[in-house]
Every structure is written in C-alpha cells, then in structure tokens.
Amino acid sequence: MDSEQAIRRCPQHGFFRGNVCSCGSRGKLVLDGVRTEKLGRLLAGALRHFPDDLGLAMSPQGWVEIPVLVDAIRTRYRWANENLVMALVRSDPKGRYEINGTRIRARYGHSVGVDLDYPENELPTLYYGTAEEEAERLLEVGLKSATQRYVHLSTTPDKAWEVGTFRTSNPKIIVVDAAGAQREGVRMMKVNESMVISDPIPPRFLSMMPAKAQR
C-alpha cells in the first residue's frame, strides 16, 4: 500500500502515483507513501477546512497564494517544499486541486464558507448516491450538507453509485431534477465531468431511482 501511494516522476509524463507510469517507466521516487499521506491530509485541511489554523488568508473563492501555503505547511513538516506540494497536486488521481498562476484552491469538499465560481450546471438531471435508510430521509427533508459548504452531486447514475459505495455496499440513487431546481433559484455549478456542486435542494426536486434501474 505504501508503494501504491508513493509519488514518482516519469521523465516523459511527469508526476504519477504508484510503482510504474502508464508508459512503463518506474521513474524517480519523489515522495514515499507515508509522507504522501501526511502531506495530502495537511493540504486538504488547509484548503478545505482550517486555513485560519495555519494563518492562511483565503479569498472568498477559496484561493491561497502558493508560496504562503508552502511556508505554512513547513511549520508542520520541515521536509516539505514547493516542489513536493506541486508533485502531490499534479499527481492527485481525483483532481482535487486547481492552480491559477501563483494561486491554488481545492475544487470541492470545503467546510469553510467559500463562494466558488465554476460554470453553471447545464445538465437537466443529476444523481446522489447514499444508503437506503438515508435516502428515505433525504427524500423528506431535501439535500443539504451538515459539514460541507455545498452538496456534491454526480453527473451519471454510475458515478453516484460509485460514490455511494463509500457509505454502504448497496447504495440507492436519488434522482435530482436539476433543471427544475435551478429555475427556482438553486445554484448549481459544474466542477468537472463527473461532479456538480449545489446549494441545498428542496425535497420536491428529488425522487428515488426505480429499483429496476439501480444496480
């Protein structure tokens, strides 16, 4: 497991996670698995949950200056530097982070109050995977996050099912009438091809995917 999390650099394709690049090169070890996990947890916390604890000035849209971030991280891990932070970001398999010039932010997963500025969602229907007992409750109260700034939705049923497996082995999929919700003022933004983030969604825009359509 440690070697699977390690970050290496391929001369041809740059940073990657694991033992071998897609081209077959083993590359050069940049960060072992233990330090990758430690640095990853701190970076996620700094950009999603506790920027104030590290003395970071975060913009309303979640941006932080990279040199300032690196200096803050080095107060916890003296071995860290900007090259290692960039290696972590660029090799991240889920694309959690976004860089714009000298600034960086987390794309999603914030618990702090940010106002992200991604393009408006254009898909009429979105999906949310969860446990069966939770699905029944959400159909009554609506979708809203107790810990995160935005509700995280999936763009396909398959992706929703995959996300739902983090909560249960047999997830149920809630269908979201995104077009109807947006017409009534619910803000939804496209983060990437598989994820849309949203303000709270009232229950009238939610329905359970029919059992025969579930996996």
C-alpha positions as CSV (number, residue, x, y, z in Angstrom):
1,M,0.0,0.0,0.0
2,D,2.8,2.4,0.8
3,S,4.4,2.0,-2.6
4,E,1.0,2.5,-4.3
5,Q,0.6,5.9,-2.6
6,A,4.2,7.0,-3.4
7,I,4.8,9.7,-5.9
8,R,7.3,9.2,-8.7
9,R,8.4,11.4,-11.6
10,C,8.5,10.0,-15.1
11,P,11.0,11.7,-17.4
12,Q,8.3,11.7,-20.2
13,H,5.0,12.2,-18.4
14,G,5.8,13.9,-15.1
15,F,4.5,13.0,-11.6
16,F,2.4,9.9,-11.0
17,R,1.3,7.7,-8.1
18,G,2.3,4.1,-7.7
19,N,5.2,1.9,-8.9
20,V,5.0,2.3,-12.7
21,C,3.9,5.1,-15.0
22,S,1.4,4.3,-17.7
23,C,4.3,4.2,-20.2
24,G,6.0,1.5,-18.2
25,S,8.7,3.7,-16.6
26,R,9.4,3.3,-12.9
27,G,10.5,6.9,-12.8
28,K,12.3,8.5,-9.8
29,L,10.9,8.4,-6.3
30,V,9.8,11.9,-5.2
31,L,7.8,11.2,-2.0
32,D,7.2,7.9,-0.2
33,G,3.7,6.7,0.7
34,V,3.8,7.7,4.3
35,R,4.9,11.3,3.6
36,T,2.4,11.5,0.7
37,E,-0.4,10.7,3.1
38,K,0.7,13.2,5.7
39,L,1.2,16.0,3.2
40,G,-2.1,15.2,1.5
41,R,-4.0,15.3,4.7
42,L,-2.5,18.7,5.7
43,L,-3.0,20.2,2.2
44,A,-6.7,19.1,2.2
45,G,-7.2,20.5,5.6
46,A,-5.5,23.8,4.8
47,L,-7.5,24.4,1.6
48,R,-10.9,22.9,2.7
49,H,-11.3,23.0,6.5
50,F,-8.9,25.0,8.6
51,P,-7.0,27.7,6.7
52,D,-7.1,30.0,9.8
53,D,-5.3,27.4,11.9
54,L,-2.3,27.8,9.5
55,G,-2.6,31.6,9.3
56,L,-3.7,31.5,5.6
57,A,-5.5,34.4,4.0
58,M,-8.1,32.7,1.7
59,S,-10.0,34.6,-0.9
60,P,-13.8,34.4,-1.0
61,Q,-13.4,31.9,-3.9
62,G,-11.1,29.7,-1.9
63,W,-7.7,30.8,-3.4
64,V,-4.5,30.8,-1.4
65,E,-1.1,32.0,-2.6
66,I,1.2,29.0,-3.2
67,P,4.4,30.4,-1.5
68,V,2.3,31.4,1.6
69,L,0.8,27.9,1.6
70,V,4.1,26.2,1.4
71,D,5.6,28.3,4.2
72,A,2.6,27.4,6.4
73,I,3.0,23.7,5.6
74,R,6.7,23.9,6.5
75,T,5.7,24.9,10.0
76,R,4.3,21.4,10.4
77,Y,6.6,19.4,8.1
78,R,10.1,20.9,7.7
79,W,10.9,18.4,4.9
80,A,8.1,19.8,2.7
81,N,8.8,22.3,-0.1
82,E,7.0,23.8,-3.1
83,N,8.2,21.0,-5.4
84,L,6.7,18.3,-3.2
85,V,3.4,20.2,-2.9
86,M,3.2,20.5,-6.7
87,A,4.0,16.9,-7.1
88,L,1.2,16.0,-4.7
89,V,-1.3,18.3,-6.5
90,R,-0.3,17.2,-10.1
91,S,-0.4,13.5,-9.3
92,D,-3.7,13.6,-7.4
93,P,-5.9,10.9,-9.0
94,K,-9.1,12.8,-8.2
95,G,-8.1,16.2,-9.4
96,R,-8.9,17.7,-6.0
97,Y,-6.9,20.9,-6.6
98,E,-6.8,23.7,-9.1
99,I,-3.8,26.1,-9.8
100,N,-4.2,29.5,-11.4
101,G,-0.9,31.3,-11.7
102,T,0.6,31.7,-8.2
103,R,-2.6,30.6,-6.5
104,I,-4.1,27.3,-5.6
105,R,-7.5,26.1,-4.2
106,A,-9.4,22.9,-3.5
107,R,-12.0,22.2,-6.2
108,Y,-14.6,20.8,-3.8
109,G,-15.1,19.4,-0.3
110,H,-15.0,22.7,1.6
111,S,-16.4,23.1,5.1
112,V,-15.3,26.7,5.3
113,G,-17.5,29.4,3.8
114,V,-16.3,29.8,0.2
115,D,-18.2,31.1,-2.8
116,L,-16.9,29.1,-5.7
117,D,-17.2,30.4,-9.2
118,Y,-17.5,27.5,-11.5
119,P,-19.7,27.5,-14.7
120,E,-23.4,27.0,-14.2
121,N,-24.6,23.4,-14.5
122,E,-26.3,22.6,-17.8
123,L,-27.4,19.0,-17.1
124,P,-31.2,18.7,-16.5
125,T,-30.8,15.7,-14.3
126,L,-28.2,14.8,-11.6
127,Y,-27.8,12.0,-9.1
128,Y,-26.9,11.4,-5.5
129,G,-25.8,8.0,-4.1
130,T,-26.4,7.1,-0.5
131,A,-27.5,4.4,1.9
132,E,-31.1,3.2,1.7
133,E,-32.2,4.4,5.1
134,E,-30.6,7.8,4.4
135,A,-32.2,8.0,1.0
136,E,-35.7,7.8,2.5
137,R,-34.9,10.6,5.0
138,L,-33.4,12.8,2.2
139,L,-36.5,12.5,0.1
140,E,-38.4,14.0,3.0
141,V,-36.0,16.8,4.1
142,G,-34.0,17.6,0.9
143,L,-30.4,17.5,0.2
144,K,-28.1,19.7,2.4
145,S,-24.7,19.1,3.9
146,A,-24.1,19.3,7.6
147,T,-20.4,19.5,7.2
148,Q,-19.6,20.9,3.7
149,R,-20.4,24.2,2.1
150,Y,-22.0,22.6,-0.9
151,V,-24.0,19.4,-1.8
152,H,-21.9,17.2,-4.1
153,L,-23.8,15.6,-6.9
154,S,-22.9,13.1,-9.6
155,T,-23.4,13.6,-13.3
156,T,-24.3,9.9,-14.0
157,P,-26.0,7.1,-12.1
158,D,-22.9,5.0,-12.3
159,K,-20.8,7.7,-10.7
160,A,-23.4,8.2,-8.0
161,W,-23.4,4.5,-7.3
162,E,-19.6,4.6,-7.0
163,V,-19.7,7.5,-4.6
164,G,-22.5,5.8,-2.6
165,T,-20.3,2.7,-2.1
166,F,-18.2,4.8,0.3
167,R,-21.2,4.8,2.7
168,T,-22.7,1.4,2.0
169,S,-22.2,-1.8,0.0
170,N,-25.6,-1.4,-1.6
171,P,-26.3,2.3,-2.3
172,K,-29.5,3.8,-3.5
173,I,-29.6,6.6,-6.1
174,I,-31.6,9.7,-5.7
175,V,-32.5,11.5,-9.0
176,V,-32.3,15.3,-8.8
177,D,-34.4,17.5,-11.1
178,A,-31.6,19.9,-11.6
179,A,-33.3,22.0,-14.3
180,G,-36.4,22.5,-12.1
181,A,-34.3,23.4,-9.0
182,Q,-32.2,25.9,-11.0
183,R,-35.3,27.5,-12.4
184,E,-36.4,28.2,-8.8
185,G,-33.0,29.7,-7.8
186,V,-31.0,26.8,-6.6
187,R,-27.4,27.5,-7.7
188,M,-25.5,24.5,-9.2
189,M,-22.0,24.6,-10.6
190,K,-20.0,22.2,-12.8
191,V,-16.7,21.2,-11.1
192,N,-15.7,18.6,-13.6
193,E,-17.2,16.0,-15.9
194,S,-18.4,13.8,-13.0
195,M,-19.3,16.3,-10.3
196,V,-21.6,19.2,-9.8
197,I,-21.8,21.2,-6.5
198,S,-25.1,22.8,-5.3
199,D,-26.7,24.9,-2.7
200,P,-29.3,22.9,-0.6
201,I,-32.0,21.2,-2.7
202,P,-35.6,21.1,-1.5
203,P,-37.3,17.6,-1.5
204,R,-39.8,18.4,-4.3
205,F,-36.9,18.1,-6.7
206,L,-35.9,14.7,-5.6
207,S,-37.1,11.2,-6.4
208,M,-35.8,7.7,-5.9
209,M,-34.4,5.9,-9.0
210,P,-36.6,2.9,-9.7
211,A,-35.3,-0.3,-8.3
212,K,-35.0,-1.9,-11.8
213,A,-32.7,0.9,-12.8
214,Q,-30.5,0.5,-9.8
215,R,-27.5,-1.8,-10.0
